[in-house]
Amino acid sequence: MAGLRSAPPPGWLRDGFVLPRAPDGGDAVYLAGNSLGAQPRAARRALLAAVDEQWAAVGVAGWEECGWWGAPQRLGDRVGALVGAAAGQVVVGDSTSVQLFGALIAAARLRPGRTVLLSDAGHFPTDRYLAASVARLTGLELAATVPDAMAPDERTAVVAVPAVDFRTGERWDLAGIVARAHAAGAVVVADLSHAVGVLPVELDALGVDLAVGCTYKYLNGGPGAPAFAYVAQRHQDVLDPPLTGWTGHADPFAMTEAWSPAPGVGRLRVGTPPMLAMLALDGALDVFDGVDLAGVHAASLTLSDAFLDALPEVVEVVTPREHARRGGHVAVRVGDAEGLCAALARRGVVVDARPPDLLRFGFAAPYVTLADARTAARELAALLRTGAA
């Protein structure tokens, strides 16, 4: 894919993916990439090579001979290139929950003496649960509101916000949120799980302090793929992470009694990296080599526009129609989201539901076509006309 710097057409890499099967045996219309991306053929090849040519062939020597030990930061730089982060600021490994917990605590420690953790009231449940736990652990007061209404003040230590709303697909004004937070002296922790791989995010240019994100949605890393964490260069030498694991030690094989932080973002490493998952992700990231994320987002918007244009007017769309406010998926409100989700699957259209009444249609541009988008709208309309769920 090297050299592809203009906007690609929707579905430009469809042959590079293995799509789930529809009931008729053909390819499903797979619009659940905002939940779990389809399998890239490159990820499968990388995983098989890791099993057969690395683990089986060299065993424990793979940590050095196959570069396993350096994978968290090497992959971090690959992900960093997709979120506007210069090299040396992103590390991959552990789950999104682990990365988020560490980022929130570390961010709070950057602002001692402040008393408020400000979070999105509609954040993904893990973000909300962890924000509440971090507030209890640190003695901070947890305050929650919608991102556009966030008004941090001199009491605010941390502002925790998503780039895209996980339910509605609304894209928040991250630049404005960061500007208001920094004007109040607060630190921003951004969750990029529904943004990375589907739209451009310029972490360095925006001045975001810390960020986390998963790699199994639009990055197609596979179920349970490791998450990533970003720490702006200006914070790295003083960052005090709460999870002080051995791989984040300055000299991990010295096995010293006391923990000394590794330089830079490496101090966020915790446990032994999940290498098979890491190497599958490494292959999956090949999809984005040489690809302009602005072009990918333009293709995704073309897909969601086609879907919206084909919907009956009576369908309630909760996602903003303005391009500047739209992420990678579109949500519609229906009477029985889970029932309609299952009914669509029986018709070969895979989406996901957020009970009680939201259906989400994800437009992962590398493998979703305009025909897919229009088919999904047509099948949804047919089900709503007949009341079949």
N, C-alpha and C positions, 0 to 999 in steps of 0.2 A: 504493500500500500504506500510505499515511499513516494513522495512527490505529490500526493493528492491534497492540494491546498485550497481548492475551490469547493463550493458547496456540492456535496455528492448528491445524487438522486436517491430518493427513498428506496431502501432495499438493495443498495449497491453491492452489498457483500452477502447476499442471501445464500449463495452457494458455499460460503465459508462457515455455515452453521448447520447443525443437525436440529431440526425442529421436532417437537413432540408430535405424536401421531393423532390424527382425528379418528373418530369412530369408523369412518369409511376406509381407513387405511392410508389415506393421503396425509399431507402435511396439515397440521392444525393452523388456523389463524391465531398466532401466538401473540396476544396483547397483554401478557403478564410479566414483561421484562422489567417493569417497575417493582416487581416483587422478587422474581428470580429470572435472570437473563437466560436466554437459550444457550445451548452448548456450542461454543466455537470449535470447529475442527482442530484448530491450532492448540486449544486447551487439551483436547483429548490426546493429540500427538505428544504434547509436552508431558502429560501425566504418564502415559505409557512408557515414554523414554525414561522418566524418573524412576519408574518401577523396574523396568527391565535392564536399562543401561547404566543406571546409577546405583540405586539401592541394592539390586541383586548382584551387580558386577563388582562393586568396590566396597560395599558395606560402610563401616564407620569412617573409612577414609574419605567418604563423600563430603564430609564437612570441610575438608581442605581441597581435595582434588576436583570436586564438582561445584565448589563455591557456595555450598549451603550456608556456611556461617555468615557470609556477607549479604545473603539474600534480603533480609529485612530492609537494609538501607538501599541496596541496589534497586529493589522493587519500589521502595519509597521514592526514589528519584523518578522512576517511570510514571508512578501515579502523580507525583508532584508536577510533572510536565503537563498533566491534564487539568490541574487546578491552579495553574499560575504560580507555582512555587519554585524558586531557584533550588538548585541541588543542595542537599544536606539539611533539608528542613522537614522531610517526611520519612516516617518509618512504618513498615507493614508488619503485622503480626497480632496475635490475640484477637478477641472478638470486639465488635463495636461497643458492647457494654463495658468491657474492660478498658478500652481506649477512652471512652467517654468519662468513666469514673476517674481515671487518672488525670484527664485534662481538666475536669471541673475542680478537683482538689488542688492541683498544681496552680490553676488560675487563681483560686481563692488565696493561696499562699503568696501570690505576687502582690496582693493588696491587703496586707495586714492592717487591722484596725477598722476596716470597713465592715458593714453589718448586714448587707442585703445581697442575696443572689436573685437576680431577675431572670425569669424564664418565660418561654412561650406557653401560654395557657393551653394551646392545642398541640403541644409537642407530642411526638411519638411516645407511647406509654413508657418505654424504657428510659427515655430522656426525662420524663416527669418523675418516674420512680427514683431514678438516681439523683436528680436534683433535690428531691425531698430527703433522701438519705444523706447526701453531701451536706445539706443545710443542718441536719441533726448532728452530724459528725463535727462540723466546723463551728457550730453555734451561730450560723448565719440565719437571718430571716428570709424565708422563701416568699417571693412575690411573683405573681404570674399575670400576664396580660397578652393581648395579641401583638405580634411583632411591630406592626405599623404604629401602635399606640405606646410603644416603650419609651419611657422618659426617665432614664437613669439620672441620679443626682449624686451629691458628694458622699452619700452613704453606700452607694452601689459598688460592690467589689467585682462581680461577674455578671455579664449578660450572656445568656445561653439561648441560641436561636437557630432554627433551621434555615437553610437556603430556600427550600421548597416545602410547602405543607404536604405531609404524607397522605392526607385524606383527599384534599381538593385539588392538589397539583398547583396551587397558587405560588408564584415566585415572589418572595419577599424582597424588599429593597435593602439588600445587605449593605450597600454603600452608605445609605442614610443611617442605618442602625449602628454601624461601626462609628460613623462620624459623631453621632449623639453620645455613644458610650465613651469614646475617647475624650470628648469635650468635658465629660463628667469625671474623667480619670479612671474609668472602669475598663476591665479586660473582657474581650469578646471571645466566646467559644462557639464556633459554628458547626452545625451538623450538616454534612454535605451528602448524606446517604441517597437522597432523591435528586441530586444535582450532578454528581460526578459522572462523566461519560455521556451526558445528554445535553449539557449546556456549558458554555465557558464560565469558569469561576476564576477570578484573578486575586488569589489570596494575598500575594505580596503587594500588588497595586492598591488593594482595598485597605490594607493595614490590619487585616484580621490577626488576632494574637495567637489563638490556638484553634484547631479544627480537627474533626474526626469524620469518618465515613466508612461505609461498607463497600465491598467490591463484588457482591454477588448480584446486584441489580443490573444497571446499565453497563457495568464493566464485565459482566458475564463470567465471573470467576468460579461459579459453581456453588452448590448449597454449602453453607458454612464457611465460605471463603474468608480468609483473614481480613480484618479491617485495617485502617491506616490512621495515623495521627500526624498532625502538622504542628510544628512549633516555630514561630517566627524567629529568625536568627537573633534578633535583639534580646530575646528572653532566654536563650538556651543556656548561657553560662550561669544563670541564677535560678533556673527552674528546679523546683524541689518536688519530684513526683512521689506519690504516696506508695506506689507499688515498686519496691526496690528489689527487683529480681536479679539473679546472678548474671544473666546475659546483658543486663544494663550496667554492670560493674566495669570500672575502668580497666581492670585486669581480671577478667572472669575466671581464668584458670589458676590464678594464684590461691583461690579459696581462702581469702583472708577473713578474719572474724568480723571486721567492720565493712560496711558497704561504702565504696567510693564511686561517685557517678562517672560514667563514661562521658567523654567530651561530646558536646553537641546533642543532637536529637537521639543518639544512641542510648542515652540514659533512660529513655522511655521503653526500651526493651525489657521484657519481664521474664518469661519462661522460654524453654526451648522452642524454636520456631516450628510450626506444623509444616514440614517441608513438602509433603505431597500436595497439600492445598496451595502452598506458596508457588510451587512450580507449575501447577495447573493455571493459576492466575497469571504467571509469567507468560504462558502461551496465549492466554486470553487477551492480554494487553497488546499483542501483535495487531489486533483489529484496528488499533488507534494509531499505529505508526504512521507518521506523516499526514495525519488527518487534522484538519482545522475544526475545533469544537464548535466554533460559530457556525460553520457549515453544517455540522451534524445537527445542531439545534434548529437551523433553518429547515432541514429536511424533516425533523420531527414536527415542527410547526405546520409544514405542508401536509403531513399525514393527519394531524389532529384537525386541521381546517377541513380536510376532505371528509373526515368522520362527522364533524359538526354540521357541515353543509348537507350531509345525507340523512341526518336525524330529523324525525318529525318535530314540528315546532312545539308540540305538547310535552316533549321530554324536557325535564328540568335539568339544566346543566349548571353545576355549582362551581366549575372552574372558570376563571376569568377568560373572556374571549380576546382581550388585548394581548398581543404577542409579548409585550414587555413584562406581563404579569403571569405568564404561563410557563410551567416547567415541562416535563416530559410526559405527563399523563393527564387524562381528562376524567373527571368524576361526574356521574349523573345520579340524580336521586330517583329511586324507584320504590315501589311498595314492599317488595320482598327481594332484597338484594341477594341473599344466599340462594333462594330458589331460582332466580333468573340467572345467576352465575352458573348453577348446575345445568339449567336448561340450555344455555349458550354452549356449554361444553359438549352437550349431547349433539349439538349442531356443528361441532368442530371449531368453535370460537372460544379460546381460553382467555378469560379475564380474571379479575379477583374482586371480592366483595369486602366492604367494611360495614358490618352490621351496625344499625338495623337496615339502613336504606341507601347505601352508596355502592355503586358499581364503578370500578376503576379500569380504564382502558389505557394501557401503556404503549407509547409509540417509540420503540427502540429503532431508530432509523437504519442501522446497518442491515437488518433483516426483515423489517416490516415494509410492505409495499402499499401503494395507493389502493390496489384491489383489496388487500386485507382490511384497510380502514373502512372502505365502503361496504364490504361484506359484513363486517361487525355491526355497522349502523343498520344495515338492511335486516339482519337477523334479530337484532334487538327490537326493531320496529315491528317485525312480524310477531314476536313473542308478546309484545305489549298489546298488539291488536287482538290477539286471541286469548290473552290472559293466561297463557301457559307458563307455568313455573314449576 
